[in-house]
Amino acid sequence: MRTKKTTDAVSVVVIAFCFVIAAIILVQVFRTISFSHTNHTLSLDVTRTEIMILANGFNSKTETVYSSPVNGVVSRIKMAGAVVRIGSPILSIVTDTTTTEIQSQTNGVLSYIRDNIEDTFTFENALQKTISMEEILDPPTKFERVEDGKKVKEGDFICKVVNNDNISYVLLVESRFASRLDIGKSYSFTLTYPASLSVNGSISKKEVYNDDYVLVCFTTPYYVETLLNTRKVNGYFSFGFHNAAILPPSAVKEVSPGLYAIYYVPFDSSKPVYAPVTVKGYQPGTNDFIITEIGAGDDAKPVDEYRGIEVYLDWKLVEEELSNNES
């Protein structure tokens, strides 16, 4: 009878031990399940992407405005859009007894339209907040046109000459992108409004506007005819095309300013892997990151080599799960 009781006791101990082992296994299984990438990841897709920085504002030109010296009627000598030089006859003001010829005092392009903000829309006024942010992005133009044969009074606007040697675009750029734009360096700027074309130029000025934006002055020798009578400018600085992956902000951890990382599931494992990434920019119109490399230093590899891996959509959730599993 004593032998049987001893055997029963051993059996109970063995069964209890088996339950403990089973519980440990289940815990590990559930920990693995918590990192199931079917619901919390996305497959890394690589596309050919243009790296760009959006910038909007106005064009600032050297403009000479002419007023009528007498009462009379405008008689054009040069057509709108004509290139004039110092001393070139522009128009005449005709009265019953006299004809007064107006000559250009500067070199440039002739316009018979003004927007009444020629003197105020400058980089300095924008920086000093004389012009509001809303006005920088959407200049409050009030156009005035002088037709051939129009009667004018002394002091009335009759024409202006716009210098076409250098045109400056005064632009607001988000602070997080501004570090890529350096004073004195050359860049390509693509206009999206009022025209669709790219011009080359350089950053001549750059100042902090507020916590979120930096004010830059992009100067180009390329005269764009559409901008003769247009103040508003929209466009972007282009940094070429790259093979890249687009990831949402929740997937990319900013470790420190300028340093980023993600968590992904390697092809040969189900456990999350932490990896630094190279961020080239942001998808225009969104906060999505443009990633070109995974890894750091000599270990950095193009995203092409990681095509198809599962990237975690929420790096914070991953770190919470890792912390729970370690406790």
C-alpha positions in Angstrom: 0.0 0.0 0.0 2.9 2.4 0.8 4.4 1.7 -2.7 1.2 2.6 -4.4 0.9 5.9 -2.5 4.4 6.8 -3.4 3.6 6.0 -7.1 0.5 8.2 -7.0 2.5 11.1 -5.5 5.1 10.8 -8.2 2.4 10.8 -10.9 0.9 14.0 -9.4 4.3 15.7 -9.5 4.9 14.6 -13.1 1.5 15.8 -14.2 1.9 19.1 -12.5 5.3 19.5 -14.1 3.8 18.8 -17.5 1.2 21.5 -16.9 3.9 24.0 -16.1 5.8 23.2 -19.3 2.6 23.4 -21.3 1.8 26.8 -19.8 5.3 28.1 -20.6 5.0 26.8 -24.2 1.5 28.5 -24.6 2.9 31.8 -23.2 5.7 31.7 -25.8 3.3 30.8 -28.5 1.0 33.7 -27.6 4.0 36.0 -27.5 4.9 34.9 -31.1 1.2 35.4 -32.1 1.3 39.0 -30.8 3.8 39.7 -33.6 1.7 38.1 -36.3 2.4 40.3 -39.3 -0.8 39.6 -41.1 -2.7 42.4 -39.4 -0.1 44.9 -38.4 2.3 45.1 -41.3 2.5 46.0 -44.9 4.6 44.5 -47.7 7.5 46.8 -48.7 6.8 48.1 -52.2 9.6 49.8 -54.1 8.8 52.4 -56.8 10.7 55.0 -58.8 10.0 58.2 -56.8 10.9 61.9 -57.4 12.3 63.5 -54.2 10.8 66.9 -53.9 10.3 69.7 -51.4 7.1 71.8 -51.8 7.5 75.5 -51.8 4.8 78.2 -52.3 4.9 82.0 -52.3 5.3 84.9 -54.7 7.8 86.2 -57.3 9.6 89.4 -56.4 10.8 91.5 -59.3 12.6 94.8 -59.8 9.8 96.9 -61.4 9.9 100.5 -62.5 6.4 102.0 -62.5 5.6 105.0 -64.8 3.0 107.6 -64.2 1.5 110.1 -66.7 3.2 113.5 -66.5 0.1 115.3 -68.0 -3.5 114.8 -68.7 -4.0 113.1 -72.1 -4.5 110.0 -74.1 -2.1 107.0 -74.2 -0.6 106.1 -77.5 1.5 103.0 -77.4 4.8 102.8 -79.2 5.9 99.4 -77.9 3.6 96.4 -77.4 3.1 94.7 -74.1 5.8 92.1 -73.6 8.4 93.9 -75.6 12.0 93.9 -74.4 13.1 97.5 -73.9 16.4 99.2 -73.1 17.3 102.4 -71.4 16.2 105.3 -73.6 13.7 103.1 -75.7 10.5 105.0 -76.5 7.6 103.2 -74.8 4.5 105.3 -75.4 3.3 108.9 -75.8 0.8 110.9 -73.9 -1.1 113.0 -76.5 -3.0 116.2 -75.8 -4.8 118.7 -78.1 -1.6 120.7 -78.4 1.4 118.4 -77.4 2.8 114.9 -77.6 4.9 113.8 -74.6 7.1 110.7 -75.3 7.9 108.4 -72.4 11.2 106.6 -72.6 12.4 103.6 -70.5 14.7 104.4 -67.6 15.7 100.7 -67.2 16.2 97.5 -69.1 13.5 94.9 -69.0 10.1 93.8 -70.3 7.3 96.2 -70.8 3.9 95.7 -69.2 0.7 97.8 -69.3 -0.6 96.0 -66.2 0.1 96.5 -62.5 -1.1 94.6 -59.5 -0.6 97.4 -56.9 1.8 95.4 -54.7 4.9 96.1 -56.7 6.6 98.0 -53.9 5.5 95.9 -50.9 6.1 92.2 -51.9 9.7 91.7 -51.1 11.7 89.2 -49.1 12.4 91.7 -46.3 8.7 92.6 -45.9 7.7 89.0 -45.8 10.4 88.2 -43.1 9.3 91.2 -41.0 5.7 90.0 -41.2 4.6 93.3 -43.0 3.0 90.8 -45.3 1.0 88.1 -43.6 1.5 84.4 -44.2 -1.8 84.2 -46.0 -0.8 87.0 -48.3 2.6 85.4 -49.0 0.7 82.2 -50.2 -2.0 84.1 -52.0 -1.0 87.7 -52.9 -3.8 90.2 -52.7 -3.4 91.6 -56.3 -5.6 94.4 -57.6 -4.9 94.6 -61.3 -5.0 97.8 -63.2 -4.7 97.7 -67.0 -4.0 100.6 -69.4 -5.3 100.1 -72.9 -4.1 101.9 -76.0 -6.1 105.1 -76.4 -7.1 105.3 -72.7 -7.6 108.8 -71.3 -5.4 109.4 -68.3 -4.8 112.1 -65.8 -1.6 113.5 -64.5 -0.1 111.0 -62.0 -2.1 108.0 -63.3 -0.4 104.7 -63.9 0.5 104.2 -67.6 3.0 101.2 -67.7 5.9 99.5 -65.9 9.1 97.8 -66.9 10.1 94.5 -65.2 13.8 93.7 -65.0 14.3 90.3 -66.6 18.0 89.7 -65.6 17.1 88.0 -62.4 13.8 86.9 -61.0 13.4 86.0 -57.3 10.8 83.6 -55.9 10.1 84.3 -52.2 8.9 80.9 -50.9 7.8 79.3 -47.6 9.3 75.9 -47.0 8.4 73.6 -44.1 11.2 73.7 -41.5 11.7 69.9 -41.5 12.8 70.1 -45.2 14.7 73.4 -45.1 18.0 71.8 -44.1 18.4 70.5 -47.6 18.4 74.0 -49.0 21.7 75.9 -48.6 22.5 79.5 -49.4 24.7 79.8 -52.5 23.9 76.3 -53.8 22.2 75.6 -57.1 18.9 73.8 -57.3 16.2 73.0 -59.8 12.7 74.4 -59.1 9.7 73.1 -60.9 6.8 75.5 -61.2 3.3 74.1 -61.0 1.5 77.5 -61.0 1.1 79.7 -63.0 3.1 77.7 -65.5 4.4 74.1 -65.7 8.2 74.1 -66.2 11.5 73.8 -64.4 14.1 76.5 -63.9 17.6 76.4 -62.4 18.8 78.9 -59.9 20.2 79.3 -56.4 19.2 80.1 -52.9 20.2 83.7 -52.2 18.5 84.2 -48.8 17.2 81.9 -46.1 15.7 82.9 -42.8 13.5 81.3 -40.1 9.9 82.5 -40.6 8.3 80.8 -37.6 8.4 77.4 -35.8 7.0 75.6 -38.8 8.4 77.4 -41.8 11.5 78.8 -43.3 11.5 81.7 -45.8 13.8 81.2 -48.8 14.6 83.4 -51.7 15.3 81.4 -54.9 16.9 83.5 -57.6 17.0 82.5 -61.2 18.2 84.2 -64.4 15.5 82.4 -66.4 12.7 84.8 -67.2 9.3 83.2 -67.4 6.9 85.2 -69.6 3.8 83.9 -67.7 5.2 85.6 -64.5 5.3 89.0 -66.0 1.8 89.9 -64.7 1.4 87.1 -62.1 2.6 87.3 -58.5 1.6 83.9 -57.0 4.1 81.0 -57.4 3.6 77.3 -56.5 6.1 74.6 -57.1 8.7 72.3 -55.6 12.5 71.8 -55.4 13.4 68.6 -57.2 16.2 66.2 -56.0 15.9 63.7 -58.8 14.4 60.2 -58.9 15.3 57.3 -56.6 14.1 53.8 -56.0 12.2 54.2 -52.8 9.6 52.9 -50.4 6.8 55.1 -49.1 6.0 54.4 -45.4 3.4 56.1 -43.1 4.6 58.2 -40.1 3.4 55.5 -37.7 5.9 53.0 -39.2 9.0 55.2 -39.0 10.6 56.1 -35.6 12.6 59.3 -35.3 15.4 58.1 -33.1 17.0 61.6 -33.0 16.9 64.6 -35.4 17.7 63.3 -38.8 18.0 59.6 -37.7 15.2 57.1 -38.3 14.4 53.4 -37.9 11.7 50.8 -38.6 10.8 47.3 -37.4 10.4 44.6 -40.0 9.9 40.8 -40.2 12.8 39.1 -42.0 12.1 36.4 -44.5 13.7 33.7 -42.3 12.1 34.6 -39.0 8.9 35.8 -37.4 10.5 38.1 -34.8 10.7 41.9 -35.3 14.0 43.3 -36.4 15.1 46.9 -35.7 16.8 48.6 -38.6 18.0 52.2 -39.2 16.7 53.7 -42.5 17.7 56.6 -44.8 14.9 59.1 -45.2 15.3 61.2 -48.4 12.2 63.2 -48.0 8.4 63.2 -47.6 5.7 62.4 -50.1 4.2 65.7 -51.3 0.8 66.4 -49.7 1.3 63.8 -47.0 3.6 63.1 -44.1 4.7 59.8 -45.5 8.4 59.1 -45.5 10.4 58.3 -48.6 12.9 55.6 -47.6 15.9 54.7 -49.9 18.1 52.5 -47.7 17.7 50.1 -44.8 20.6 49.7 -42.4 23.3 52.1 -41.3 26.9 52.8 -42.4 28.6 50.0 -44.3 25.6 47.8 -43.6 23.1 50.1 -45.4 21.5 48.5 -48.5 19.1 49.8 -51.1 15.5 49.2 -50.4 15.3 47.1 -53.5 17.0 44.3 -51.6 14.2 44.3 -49.0 11.4 44.3 -51.5 8.5 42.3 -50.2 9.5 42.2 -46.5 6.8 42.9 -44.0 7.2 46.3 -42.2 5.4 46.9 -39.0 2.8 49.8 -39.3 3.2 50.9 -35.7 6.7 50.9 -34.2 5.3 52.0 -30.8 3.1 48.9 -30.6 6.1 46.7 -31.4 8.2 48.2 -28.7 5.4 47.8 -26.2 5.1 44.2 -27.1 8.8 43.7 -26.8 8.8 45.3 -23.4 5.9 43.1 -22.2 7.6 40.0 -23.4 10.8 40.9 -21.6 8.9 41.5 -18.3 
